[in-house]
Amino acid sequence: VANKDAILLHCLPAYRGYEVSEEIFEKHADVIFKEARNRLYVVKALLCFLDNQRGRE
């Protein structure tokens, strides 16, 4: 049981009705998808960084 002001973040994919209820997922969908989009940018940046490091060896 969480505080009423708690925000759900999920790394996706989320199995609605199994991991998280449909109601809670829909309530926080905007934040969940924003966080997933941000994670995508971080992963891309890390891959570019690591690729550049590999070229310097």
PyMOL Python script that loads the backbone (N, CA, C, O; Angstrom):
from pymol import cmd

cmd.read_pdbstr("""\
ATOM      1  N   VAL A   1       0.858  -1.173   0.000  1.00  0.00           N
ATOM      2  CA  VAL A   1       0.000   0.000   0.000  1.00  0.00           C
ATOM      3  C   VAL A   1       0.897   1.227   0.000  1.00  0.00           C
ATOM      4  O   VAL A   1       1.790   1.354   0.838  1.00  0.00           O
ATOM      5  N   ALA A   2       0.660   2.109  -0.925  1.00  0.00           N
ATOM      6  CA  ALA A   2       1.491   3.303  -1.081  1.00  0.00           C
ATOM      7  C   ALA A   2       0.750   4.540  -0.605  1.00  0.00           C
ATOM      8  O   ALA A   2      -0.473   4.541  -0.465  1.00  0.00           O
ATOM      9  N   ASN A   3       1.503   5.572  -0.364  1.00  0.00           N
ATOM     10  CA  ASN A   3       0.956   6.876  -0.037  1.00  0.00           C
ATOM     11  C   ASN A   3       0.065   7.330  -1.189  1.00  0.00           C
ATOM     12  O   ASN A   3       0.332   6.988  -2.341  1.00  0.00           O
ATOM     13  N   LYS A   4      -0.973   8.084  -0.903  1.00  0.00           N
ATOM     14  CA  LYS A   4      -1.894   8.512  -1.971  1.00  0.00           C
ATOM     15  C   LYS A   4      -1.227   9.425  -2.991  1.00  0.00           C
ATOM     16  O   LYS A   4      -1.737   9.581  -4.100  1.00  0.00           O
ATOM     17  N   ASP A   5      -0.087  10.037  -2.637  1.00  0.00           N
ATOM     18  CA  ASP A   5       0.637  10.909  -3.559  1.00  0.00           C
ATOM     19  C   ASP A   5       1.755  10.184  -4.307  1.00  0.00           C
ATOM     20  O   ASP A   5       2.501  10.812  -5.058  1.00  0.00           O
ATOM     21  N   ALA A   6       1.879   8.881  -4.112  1.00  0.00           N
ATOM     22  CA  ALA A   6       2.941   8.111  -4.761  1.00  0.00           C
ATOM     23  C   ALA A   6       2.723   8.079  -6.270  1.00  0.00           C
ATOM     24  O   ALA A   6       1.590   8.129  -6.749  1.00  0.00           O
ATOM     25  N   ILE A   7       3.818   7.994  -7.004  1.00  0.00           N
ATOM     26  CA  ILE A   7       3.778   7.922  -8.465  1.00  0.00           C
ATOM     27  C   ILE A   7       4.382   6.589  -8.887  1.00  0.00           C
ATOM     28  O   ILE A   7       5.434   6.192  -8.386  1.00  0.00           O
ATOM     29  N   LEU A   8       3.728   5.910  -9.795  1.00  0.00           N
ATOM     30  CA  LEU A   8       4.219   4.640 -10.313  1.00  0.00           C
ATOM     31  C   LEU A   8       5.170   4.901 -11.472  1.00  0.00           C
ATOM     32  O   LEU A   8       4.826   5.613 -12.416  1.00  0.00           O
ATOM     33  N   LEU A   9       6.359   4.328 -11.400  1.00  0.00           N
ATOM     34  CA  LEU A   9       7.292   4.324 -12.518  1.00  0.00           C
ATOM     35  C   LEU A   9       7.555   2.864 -12.859  1.00  0.00           C
ATOM     36  O   LEU A   9       7.708   2.032 -11.965  1.00  0.00           O
ATOM     37  N   HIS A  10       7.608   2.557 -14.133  1.00  0.00           N
ATOM     38  CA  HIS A  10       7.833   1.176 -14.565  1.00  0.00           C
ATOM     39  C   HIS A  10       8.781   1.204 -15.749  1.00  0.00           C
ATOM     40  O   HIS A  10       8.712   2.108 -16.581  1.00  0.00           O
ATOM     41  N   CYS A  11       9.662   0.224 -15.830  1.00  0.00           N
ATOM     42  CA  CYS A  11      10.652   0.205 -16.910  1.00  0.00           C
ATOM     43  C   CYS A  11      10.077  -0.332 -18.225  1.00  0.00           C
ATOM     44  O   CYS A  11      10.759  -0.279 -19.249  1.00  0.00           O
ATOM     45  N   LEU A  12       8.883  -0.831 -18.224  1.00  0.00           N
ATOM     46  CA  LEU A  12       8.174  -1.347 -19.389  1.00  0.00           C
ATOM     47  C   LEU A  12       8.916  -2.513 -20.032  1.00  0.00           C
ATOM     48  O   LEU A  12      10.145  -2.539 -19.970  1.00  0.00           O
ATOM     49  N   PRO A  13       8.264  -3.436 -20.618  1.00  0.00           N
ATOM     50  CA  PRO A  13       6.819  -3.516 -20.750  1.00  0.00           C
ATOM     51  C   PRO A  13       6.167  -3.908 -19.429  1.00  0.00           C
ATOM     52  O   PRO A  13       6.725  -4.675 -18.644  1.00  0.00           O
ATOM     53  N   ALA A  14       5.007  -3.379 -19.210  1.00  0.00           N
ATOM     54  CA  ALA A  14       4.236  -3.682 -18.001  1.00  0.00           C
ATOM     55  C   ALA A  14       3.079  -4.590 -18.384  1.00  0.00           C
ATOM     56  O   ALA A  14       2.371  -4.331 -19.357  1.00  0.00           O
ATOM     57  N   TYR A  15       2.896  -5.628 -17.634  1.00  0.00           N
ATOM     58  CA  TYR A  15       1.790  -6.540 -17.877  1.00  0.00           C
ATOM     59  C   TYR A  15       0.605  -6.087 -17.040  1.00  0.00           C
ATOM     60  O   TYR A  15       0.485  -6.417 -15.860  1.00  0.00           O
ATOM     61  N   ARG A  16      -0.267  -5.321 -17.684  1.00  0.00           N
ATOM     62  CA  ARG A  16      -1.433  -4.757 -16.994  1.00  0.00           C
ATOM     63  C   ARG A  16      -2.322  -5.869 -16.465  1.00  0.00           C
ATOM     64  O   ARG A  16      -2.589  -6.860 -17.145  1.00  0.00           O
ATOM     65  N   GLY A  17      -2.766  -5.677 -15.249  1.00  0.00           N
ATOM     66  CA  GLY A  17      -3.610  -6.668 -14.614  1.00  0.00           C
ATOM     67  C   GLY A  17      -2.829  -7.781 -13.940  1.00  0.00           C
ATOM     68  O   GLY A  17      -3.398  -8.577 -13.192  1.00  0.00           O
ATOM     69  N   TYR A  18      -1.523  -7.844 -14.200  1.00  0.00           N
ATOM     70  CA  TYR A  18      -0.675  -8.856 -13.568  1.00  0.00           C
ATOM     71  C   TYR A  18       0.338  -8.180 -12.647  1.00  0.00           C
ATOM     72  O   TYR A  18       0.366  -8.446 -11.445  1.00  0.00           O
ATOM     73  N   GLU A  19       1.171  -7.302 -13.217  1.00  0.00           N
ATOM     74  CA  GLU A  19       2.154  -6.566 -12.421  1.00  0.00           C
ATOM     75  C   GLU A  19       1.546  -5.321 -11.794  1.00  0.00           C
ATOM     76  O   GLU A  19       1.881  -4.942 -10.672  1.00  0.00           O
ATOM     77  N   VAL A  20       0.669  -4.710 -12.525  1.00  0.00           N
ATOM     78  CA  VAL A  20       0.067  -3.452 -12.087  1.00  0.00           C
ATOM     79  C   VAL A  20      -1.379  -3.421 -12.580  1.00  0.00           C
ATOM     80  O   VAL A  20      -1.679  -3.882 -13.682  1.00  0.00           O
ATOM     81  N   SER A  21      -2.254  -2.883 -11.767  1.00  0.00           N
ATOM     82  CA  SER A  21      -3.664  -2.843 -12.169  1.00  0.00           C
ATOM     83  C   SER A  21      -3.860  -1.864 -13.324  1.00  0.00           C
ATOM     84  O   SER A  21      -3.111  -0.898 -13.472  1.00  0.00           O
ATOM     85  N   GLU A  22      -4.856  -2.125 -14.117  1.00  0.00           N
ATOM     86  CA  GLU A  22      -5.186  -1.253 -15.248  1.00  0.00           C
ATOM     87  C   GLU A  22      -5.440   0.169 -14.764  1.00  0.00           C
ATOM     88  O   GLU A  22      -4.978   1.132 -15.377  1.00  0.00           O
ATOM     89  N   GLU A  23      -6.166   0.296 -13.675  1.00  0.00           N
ATOM     90  CA  GLU A  23      -6.517   1.614 -13.127  1.00  0.00           C
ATOM     91  C   GLU A  23      -5.268   2.411 -12.744  1.00  0.00           C
ATOM     92  O   GLU A  23      -5.149   3.586 -13.091  1.00  0.00           O
ATOM     93  N   ILE A  24      -4.358   1.786 -12.045  1.00  0.00           N
ATOM     94  CA  ILE A  24      -3.136   2.475 -11.609  1.00  0.00           C
ATOM     95  C   ILE A  24      -2.254   2.802 -12.806  1.00  0.00           C
ATOM     96  O   ILE A  24      -1.688   3.893 -12.878  1.00  0.00           O
ATOM     97  N   PHE A  25      -2.130   1.864 -13.752  1.00  0.00           N
ATOM     98  CA  PHE A  25      -1.313   2.124 -14.937  1.00  0.00           C
ATOM     99  C   PHE A  25      -1.853   3.319 -15.706  1.00  0.00           C
ATOM    100  O   PHE A  25      -1.089   4.210 -16.077  1.00  0.00           O
ATOM    101  N   GLU A  26      -3.149   3.351 -15.949  1.00  0.00           N
ATOM    102  CA  GLU A  26      -3.749   4.459 -16.692  1.00  0.00           C
ATOM    103  C   GLU A  26      -3.603   5.783 -15.946  1.00  0.00           C
ATOM    104  O   GLU A  26      -3.406   6.830 -16.563  1.00  0.00           O
ATOM    105  N   LYS A  27      -3.698   5.733 -14.630  1.00  0.00           N
ATOM    106  CA  LYS A  27      -3.569   6.953 -13.823  1.00  0.00           C
ATOM    107  C   LYS A  27      -2.181   7.572 -13.984  1.00  0.00           C
ATOM    108  O   LYS A  27      -2.041   8.795 -13.969  1.00  0.00           O
ATOM    109  N   HIS A  28      -1.159   6.733 -14.138  1.00  0.00           N
ATOM    110  CA  HIS A  28       0.218   7.219 -14.196  1.00  0.00           C
ATOM    111  C   HIS A  28       0.856   7.037 -15.578  1.00  0.00           C
ATOM    112  O   HIS A  28       2.074   7.163 -15.705  1.00  0.00           O
ATOM    113  N   ALA A  29       0.080   6.751 -16.592  1.00  0.00           N
ATOM    114  CA  ALA A  29       0.618   6.446 -17.917  1.00  0.00           C
ATOM    115  C   ALA A  29       1.496   7.566 -18.462  1.00  0.00           C
ATOM    116  O   ALA A  29       2.536   7.289 -19.061  1.00  0.00           O
ATOM    117  N   ASP A  30       1.105   8.823 -18.270  1.00  0.00           N
ATOM    118  CA  ASP A  30       1.906   9.927 -18.798  1.00  0.00           C
ATOM    119  C   ASP A  30       3.306   9.936 -18.194  1.00  0.00           C
ATOM    120  O   ASP A  30       4.285  10.159 -18.906  1.00  0.00           O
ATOM    121  N   VAL A  31       3.408   9.699 -16.899  1.00  0.00           N
ATOM    122  CA  VAL A  31       4.711   9.681 -16.226  1.00  0.00           C
ATOM    123  C   VAL A  31       5.500   8.437 -16.623  1.00  0.00           C
ATOM    124  O   VAL A  31       6.712   8.508 -16.832  1.00  0.00           O
ATOM    125  N   ILE A  32       4.822   7.311 -16.727  1.00  0.00           N
ATOM    126  CA  ILE A  32       5.490   6.060 -17.098  1.00  0.00           C
ATOM    127  C   ILE A  32       6.115   6.183 -18.482  1.00  0.00           C
ATOM    128  O   ILE A  32       7.274   5.810 -18.666  1.00  0.00           O
ATOM    129  N   PHE A  33       5.377   6.695 -19.454  1.00  0.00           N
ATOM    130  CA  PHE A  33       5.896   6.798 -20.815  1.00  0.00           C
ATOM    131  C   PHE A  33       6.955   7.888 -20.939  1.00  0.00           C
ATOM    132  O   PHE A  33       7.884   7.754 -21.736  1.00  0.00           O
ATOM    133  N   LYS A  34       6.832   8.960 -20.168  1.00  0.00           N
ATOM    134  CA  LYS A  34       7.868   9.998 -20.165  1.00  0.00           C
ATOM    135  C   LYS A  34       9.174   9.420 -19.630  1.00  0.00           C
ATOM    136  O   LYS A  34      10.239   9.668 -20.196  1.00  0.00           O
ATOM    137  N   GLU A  35       9.101   8.662 -18.558  1.00  0.00           N
ATOM    138  CA  GLU A  35      10.288   8.030 -17.983  1.00  0.00           C
ATOM    139  C   GLU A  35      10.897   7.027 -18.963  1.00  0.00           C
ATOM    140  O   GLU A  35      12.120   6.953 -19.085  1.00  0.00           O
ATOM    141  N   ALA A  36      10.068   6.262 -19.655  1.00  0.00           N
ATOM    142  CA  ALA A  36      10.564   5.296 -20.641  1.00  0.00           C
ATOM    143  C   ALA A  36      11.268   6.017 -21.792  1.00  0.00           C
ATOM    144  O   ALA A  36      12.301   5.551 -22.272  1.00  0.00           O
ATOM    145  N   ARG A  37      10.723   7.139 -22.232  1.00  0.00           N
ATOM    146  CA  ARG A  37      11.346   7.925 -23.303  1.00  0.00           C
ATOM    147  C   ARG A  37      12.703   8.461 -22.837  1.00  0.00           C
ATOM    148  O   ARG A  37      13.683   8.415 -23.580  1.00  0.00           O
ATOM    149  N   ASN A  38      12.752   8.965 -21.609  1.00  0.00           N
ATOM    150  CA  ASN A  38      14.019   9.463 -21.070  1.00  0.00           C
ATOM    151  C   ASN A  38      15.054   8.350 -20.984  1.00  0.00           C
ATOM    152  O   ASN A  38      16.231   8.567 -21.273  1.00  0.00           O
ATOM    153  N   ARG A  39      14.619   7.163 -20.589  1.00  0.00           N
ATOM    154  CA  ARG A  39      15.534   6.030 -20.498  1.00  0.00           C
ATOM    155  C   ARG A  39      16.105   5.689 -21.873  1.00  0.00           C
ATOM    156  O   ARG A  39      17.280   5.339 -21.988  1.00  0.00           O
ATOM    157  N   LEU A  40      15.286   5.787 -22.907  1.00  0.00           N
ATOM    158  CA  LEU A  40      15.739   5.510 -24.263  1.00  0.00           C
ATOM    159  C   LEU A  40      16.879   6.448 -24.649  1.00  0.00           C
ATOM    160  O   LEU A  40      17.872   6.006 -25.226  1.00  0.00           O
ATOM    161  N   TYR A  41      16.748   7.740 -24.338  1.00  0.00           N
ATOM    162  CA  TYR A  41      17.796   8.709 -24.657  1.00  0.00           C
ATOM    163  C   TYR A  41      19.084   8.407 -23.895  1.00  0.00           C
ATOM    164  O   TYR A  41      20.178   8.547 -24.443  1.00  0.00           O
ATOM    165  N   VAL A  42      18.961   7.998 -22.651  1.00  0.00           N
ATOM    166  CA  VAL A  42      20.144   7.658 -21.852  1.00  0.00           C
ATOM    167  C   VAL A  42      20.840   6.429 -22.428  1.00  0.00           C
ATOM    168  O   VAL A  42      22.067   6.402 -22.525  1.00  0.00           O
ATOM    169  N   VAL A  43      20.082   5.428 -22.806  1.00  0.00           N
ATOM    170  CA  VAL A  43      20.670   4.217 -23.389  1.00  0.00           C
ATOM    171  C   VAL A  43      21.387   4.554 -24.692  1.00  0.00           C
ATOM    172  O   VAL A  43      22.491   4.065 -24.930  1.00  0.00           O
ATOM    173  N   LYS A  44      20.777   5.382 -25.537  1.00  0.00           N
ATOM    174  CA  LYS A  44      21.421   5.784 -26.793  1.00  0.00           C
ATOM    175  C   LYS A  44      22.722   6.530 -26.520  1.00  0.00           C
ATOM    176  O   LYS A  44      23.730   6.281 -27.180  1.00  0.00           O
ATOM    177  N   ALA A  45      22.706   7.442 -25.554  1.00  0.00           N
ATOM    178  CA  ALA A  45      23.909   8.206 -25.214  1.00  0.00           C
ATOM    179  C   ALA A  45      25.011   7.286 -24.698  1.00  0.00           C
ATOM    180  O   ALA A  45      26.176   7.452 -25.060  1.00  0.00           O
ATOM    181  N   LEU A  46      24.654   6.326 -23.863  1.00  0.00           N
ATOM    182  CA  LEU A  46      25.650   5.380 -23.355  1.00  0.00           C
ATOM    183  C   LEU A  46      26.250   4.539 -24.477  1.00  0.00           C
ATOM    184  O   LEU A  46      27.457   4.296 -24.497  1.00  0.00           O
ATOM    185  N   LEU A  47      25.418   4.098 -25.400  1.00  0.00           N
ATOM    186  CA  LEU A  47      25.930   3.314 -26.523  1.00  0.00           C
ATOM    187  C   LEU A  47      26.893   4.137 -27.374  1.00  0.00           C
ATOM    188  O   LEU A  47      27.935   3.631 -27.790  1.00  0.00           O
ATOM    189  N   CYS A  48      26.556   5.392 -27.634  1.00  0.00           N
ATOM    190  CA  CYS A  48      27.456   6.271 -28.397  1.00  0.00           C
ATOM    191  C   CYS A  48      28.768   6.478 -27.649  1.00  0.00           C
ATOM    192  O   CYS A  48      29.844   6.405 -28.243  1.00  0.00           O
ATOM    193  N   PHE A  49      28.679   6.735 -26.358  1.00  0.00           N
ATOM    194  CA  PHE A  49      29.874   6.935 -25.538  1.00  0.00           C
ATOM    195  C   PHE A  49      30.766   5.699 -25.570  1.00  0.00           C
ATOM    196  O   PHE A  49      31.973   5.805 -25.787  1.00  0.00           O
ATOM    197  N   LEU A  50      30.176   4.534 -25.355  1.00  0.00           N
ATOM    198  CA  LEU A  50      30.959   3.301 -25.339  1.00  0.00           C
ATOM    199  C   LEU A  50      31.567   3.002 -26.703  1.00  0.00           C
ATOM    200  O   LEU A  50      32.690   2.504 -26.785  1.00  0.00           O
ATOM    201  N   ASP A  51      30.840   3.299 -27.768  1.00  0.00           N
ATOM    202  CA  ASP A  51      31.365   3.090 -29.113  1.00  0.00           C
ATOM    203  C   ASP A  51      32.558   4.004 -29.359  1.00  0.00           C
ATOM    204  O   ASP A  51      33.549   3.581 -29.955  1.00  0.00           O
ATOM    205  N   ASN A  52      32.473   5.249 -28.907  1.00  0.00           N
ATOM    206  CA  ASN A  52      33.593   6.185 -29.056  1.00  0.00           C
ATOM    207  C   ASN A  52      34.798   5.739 -28.234  1.00  0.00           C
ATOM    208  O   ASN A  52      35.935   5.893 -28.679  1.00  0.00           O
ATOM    209  N   GLN A  53      34.569   5.195 -27.055  1.00  0.00           N
ATOM    210  CA  GLN A  53      35.669   4.703 -26.220  1.00  0.00           C
ATOM    211  C   GLN A  53      36.362   3.518 -26.883  1.00  0.00           C
ATOM    212  O   GLN A  53      37.582   3.381 -26.802  1.00  0.00           O
ATOM    213  N   ARG A  54      35.595   2.682 -27.523  1.00  0.00           N
ATOM    214  CA  ARG A  54      36.159   1.510 -28.195  1.00  0.00           C
ATOM    215  C   ARG A  54      37.085   1.941 -29.327  1.00  0.00           C
ATOM    216  O   ARG A  54      38.111   1.305 -29.564  1.00  0.00           O
ATOM    217  N   GLY A  55      36.731   3.011 -30.022  1.00  0.00           N
ATOM    218  CA  GLY A  55      37.546   3.508 -31.125  1.00  0.00           C
ATOM    219  C   GLY A  55      38.864   4.112 -30.678  1.00  0.00           C
ATOM    220  O   GLY A  55      39.771   4.269 -31.495  1.00  0.00           O
ATOM    221  N   ARG A  56      38.994   4.451 -29.413  1.00  0.00           N
ATOM    222  CA  ARG A  56      40.221   5.074 -28.894  1.00  0.00           C
ATOM    223  C   ARG A  56      41.252   4.051 -28.440  1.00  0.00           C
ATOM    224  O   ARG A  56      42.382   4.421 -28.121  1.00  0.00           O
ATOM    225  N   GLU A  57      40.896   2.802 -28.406  1.00  0.00           N
ATOM    226  CA  GLU A  57      41.829   1.765 -27.923  1.00  0.00           C
ATOM    227  C   GLU A  57      42.881   1.447 -28.944  1.00  0.00           C
ATOM    228  O   GLU A  57      43.742   0.601 -28.701  1.00  0.00           O
TER     229      GLU A  57
END
""", "prot")
cmd.dss("prot")
cmd.show_as("cartoon", "prot")
cmd.util.cbc("prot")
cmd.orient("prot")
